[in-house]
Amino acid sequence: MDYSSSNRDQLISRIKGLEEELDRKWYEEQHLSFIYDALDSTLNGVAITDLDGIIRYVNPSFLRMFEYTSKDDVTGKYAADIFVASKISNIADIDRILEREGDKKLEFDVYSKDGSIFQVEISSSSVKGRDGYLGIILSFNDITERKNVELENRILSTMIMKSQEMERQRVAKDLHDGVGQTISAAKLNFVAYQKDTVKHKERFKAGLQFIDSASRELREIYNDLYPSILSDMGLESTIRWYAKNSLEMNRVKVIFDINIEEKIQHSLEVDIYRITKELFSNIAKHSGADAVDFMLHSSSGMINLRVSDNGSGFEMTRLNDRRGFGISNIKQRVNSHGGVLTLQALPGEGTSVEIAIKGEEK
């Protein structure tokens, strides 16, 4: 076929145009492939919708987060359907809420595949093409664990404040009913002696005895607030002394396994002593046990405490019903040192509390 020079030039021009178009499409496909590879590897769940709010793409993290097994299970569905809030009827509502709040990260309740509800933090942005807006990209961050920790911290903070208030009330009561009354009695004796030193000679001696008693009562209150006995006797001897006076005197046999190879910092010593007191008190008051195994080891950078009894035990499901059991106080002390508390109990088979705390780095 004979082509004129003009026709050949047009054909060459068209071929070059097709080559450029193919190169452009190849580049776009490579670019899209790079973007999808990046989205597939991100830890956040990602969903891309079209302008009608229909999900066209989800990454593997989204599938895991929402417990879907295949992209086919969710693509083609309306994104608004995964949101719990009734005020969200289409994808535009989400974008509108985010824009109105002036924050590109807000918290929403969403449904997983089985209908259970969990909390996510969402950010969004528009997907733009050469011809304008194509849809919306949503990034999901599962914050369920964070919200649970926040709730637990709020509960613990409330418990701490209540505990502190109860402690203040207890100290005030001890001062008023104990020390205050004892000092008043001493004052009455001194006043009587002052009026007639001969007639009320013995009243002066009685007043001194009341002062000595008040001093002892103050010392008991102080030791309960800040156990100086630890500084005098050391942790092991103090625990053995307390066990003798709180359990063994009530015919509860205590078997000790104490091995403190590494020195424990003072603040942790105090909390271990208070935790031990709380556990021994629980055993004496609630368990009906006649034998206790006590283990305290400090070695290899770890402090391990275990207290087990052969008492009545209880149903773990009823732990929150056991008022005065003191587990919340113990847990707060353990948490303050970044430790882990494990509690095991069965009706008729006793209770075991184990605590593991990393020692202070030197």
C-alpha angles and dihedrals in degrees: 000000000000116000123193119230090255093052092048091052091050091049092049089048092051092048091051090048091052090048090051091048091050091048090050093049091046089052091048091049091049090048092049090046090053091049093049091047089053092048092047091056099045118108094223119083110251130196127178120201134187123237090277091058095250114145110244100168139019128177127228092260089058090052092051093044094051093035097240118150099206139025087234088066092066111018113096092033127109112264091215089066092071092060121090098206113101090213089069108080098149140012093263089066090062093050090046092052092049092049093046093051090051090226124104091208120062134157123248137174112237139181123245120212093273092050097256116139127235136164127253138179112227135198123180141190136179123260111226130194135180090275097047135268116004102176146296132292116212124197117201126200116187106228098172094112092046092051091048090052091048090050092048091049091051091050092047091047090052091048091049092051091048090047091050091049091049089049091051090049091048093050091046090050092048091049093047100040097035118023095023094053092044092052090047089053090049090050092052090053093048092048090051091048090048091056094051118006093184100045094041099037092131091051090071091056090047090051090054090050090053090050089052089050092050090050091053091048091050090049091052091051091047093048090051090052096041115009104221086175086082091063092046100044107015127239099284096048091044092053091048090048093049092047090052093051098041106032113013093050085058091052096259111139115220121202111200129208105175122162115164105178095157125048114253118221113253098245090054091045089056092050093047088052092049092046089050091050091050093049094046089048091052091050092049095046105035116015107061087214124158097191134046131185113209121190126178121169129173113187143116091026094301134104113207123188126182127176118181130174136186094226135123096292120194144230110283089217088065096051093110090054093058100095115195092021089120098217091129090057091047091047091051091052092048092047091051088064095042091251135145125240123200121187125189127181140158129184108265094004103081134240133280127194120190125187128187121188128174111236123240112279113244 
